[in-house]
């Protein structure tokens, strides 16, 4: 549990809250005593596409190839002969096994999740908070920020 904090502003989006903290930093405010807190969190799962066994095998092959490349490079360090062949073999073997495991893993779901997605957390509001002992200093600086027009609006 840290020191008591005070909310010095609430904003509808993250860039607005970030702009406030950046302004404080530009004016030599001790921003290590600042935090941006998102409230009213919502989990958003964006569906990217249909997942087929072939696509699962392709994704598995890609990740398996990266792992195989890593292992191939590791073995190549200790190879006196053709190190390129060792790296290539690791990459190919990794891709093949990755494809097999990707297809099998997808097949084991039994069709319960035939899509790919990406999840993200979004906040309804972003509060900028500071340690209580710095609240007045932050408010004074923010008073100057609100008196100035944003740079893109200045003429």
C-alpha positions in Angstrom: 0.0 0.0 0.0 1.6 3.3 -1.1 1.0 6.8 0.0 -2.5 8.4 -0.2 -3.3 9.6 -3.7 -5.5 12.3 -5.2 -7.2 12.3 -8.6 -6.2 15.5 -10.4 -8.3 14.8 -13.6 -10.4 12.3 -15.4 -10.4 11.9 -19.2 -12.4 9.9 -21.7 -9.5 8.4 -23.5 -5.9 7.3 -22.8 -4.2 9.8 -25.1 -5.8 12.7 -23.2 -4.5 11.3 -19.8 -1.1 10.6 -21.4 -0.9 14.2 -22.6 -1.5 15.5 -19.1 1.3 13.3 -17.6 3.6 14.3 -20.5 2.8 18.0 -19.8 3.7 17.5 -16.1 6.9 15.8 -17.1 7.8 18.6 -19.5 7.4 21.0 -16.6 9.7 19.1 -14.3 7.0 17.6 -12.2 8.1 14.5 -10.4 6.0 12.1 -12.6 7.3 9.1 -10.7 4.5 10.0 -8.2 1.9 9.9 -10.9 -0.3 7.1 -12.3 -2.9 6.7 -15.0 -5.8 4.5 -13.8 -8.4 3.1 -16.2 -11.8 2.5 -14.7 -15.0 0.8 -16.0 -13.0 -1.9 -17.8 -14.5 -3.8 -20.6 -13.0 -6.9 -22.2 -13.3 -6.7 -26.0 -12.6 -9.9 -28.1 -12.2 -9.0 -31.7 -12.8 -12.0 -34.0 -10.1 -12.1 -36.7 -11.2 -15.0 -38.8 -12.3 -18.6 -39.1 -9.9 -21.3 -37.8 -9.6 -24.4 -39.9 -7.3 -27.3 -39.4 -5.2 -26.1 -42.3 -4.9 -22.6 -40.8 -4.1 -24.1 -37.4 -1.3 -26.2 -39.0 0.0 -23.1 -40.8 0.1 -21.1 -37.5 1.7 -24.1 -35.8 4.3 -24.3 -38.6 5.2 -20.7 -38.1 5.8 -20.9 -34.4 7.5 -24.2 -34.8 9.8 -22.8 -37.4 10.9 -20.0 -35.0 11.6 -22.5 -32.2 13.4 -24.8 -34.7 15.5 -21.8 -35.9 16.5 -21.1 -32.3 17.5 -24.7 -31.6 19.3 -24.9 -35.0 21.3 -21.8 -34.1 22.1 -23.2 -30.7 23.4 -26.4 -32.3 25.2 -24.5 -35.0 27.4 -22.8 -32.4 28.9 -26.2 -31.6 29.1 -27.5 -35.1 32.5 -27.7 -36.8 31.0 -28.5 -40.3 28.2 -27.0 -42.3 26.5 -24.8 -39.7 24.0 -23.5 -42.3 22.6 -27.0 -42.9 22.2 -27.4 -39.1 20.2 -24.2 -38.9 18.1 -25.1 -41.9 17.4 -28.6 -40.6 16.3 -27.1 -37.2 14.0 -24.7 -39.0 12.4 -27.3 -41.2 12.0 -29.9 -38.5 10.5 -27.3 -36.2 8.0 -26.2 -38.9 6.9 -29.8 -39.5 6.4 -30.6 -35.8 4.7 -27.3 -35.3 2.3 -28.0 -38.1 1.5 -31.4 -36.7 0.9 -30.2 -33.2 -1.1 -27.2 -34.4 -3.4 -29.4 -36.5 -3.8 -32.0 -33.7 -4.5 -29.3 -31.1 -7.2 -27.8 -33.3 -8.7 -31.2 -34.0 -8.9 -31.9 -30.2 -11.2 -28.8 -29.7 -14.0 -30.7 -31.4 -15.1 -27.6 -33.3 -15.9 -25.7 -30.0 -13.7 -22.7 -31.1 -13.4 -22.4 -34.8 -12.2 -18.9 -34.9 -9.2 -16.8 -34.0 -9.4 -13.6 -32.0 -7.5 -11.0 -30.1 -8.5 -9.8 -26.7 -8.0 -6.3 -25.3 -9.0 -4.4 -22.2 -10.6 -1.0 -22.7 -11.4 1.5 -20.0 -14.4 3.8 -20.0 -12.5 6.6 -18.2 -8.9 7.3 -17.3 -8.0 9.1 -14.1 -4.6 10.8 -13.5 -3.7 10.4 -9.9 -0.7 11.8 -7.9 0.6 11.3 -4.4 -1.2 13.6 -2.1 1.8 15.7 -1.2 2.2 16.7 -4.9 -1.5 17.3 -5.7 -1.4 21.1 -5.3 1.7 21.4 -7.5 0.1 19.2 -10.2 -3.1 21.2 -10.1 -1.3 24.5 -10.6 0.6 23.1 -13.6 -2.6 21.8 -15.1 -4.3 25.2 -14.6 -1.6 26.5 -17.0 -2.2 23.7 -19.5 -5.9 24.4 -19.7 -5.2 28.1 -20.4 -3.0 27.2 -23.4 -4.6 26.0 -26.6 -3.2 22.7 -28.0 -0.4 23.3 -30.4 -2.4 22.0 -33.4 -5.0 24.7 -32.7 -2.6 27.6 -32.4 -2.5 30.0 -35.3 
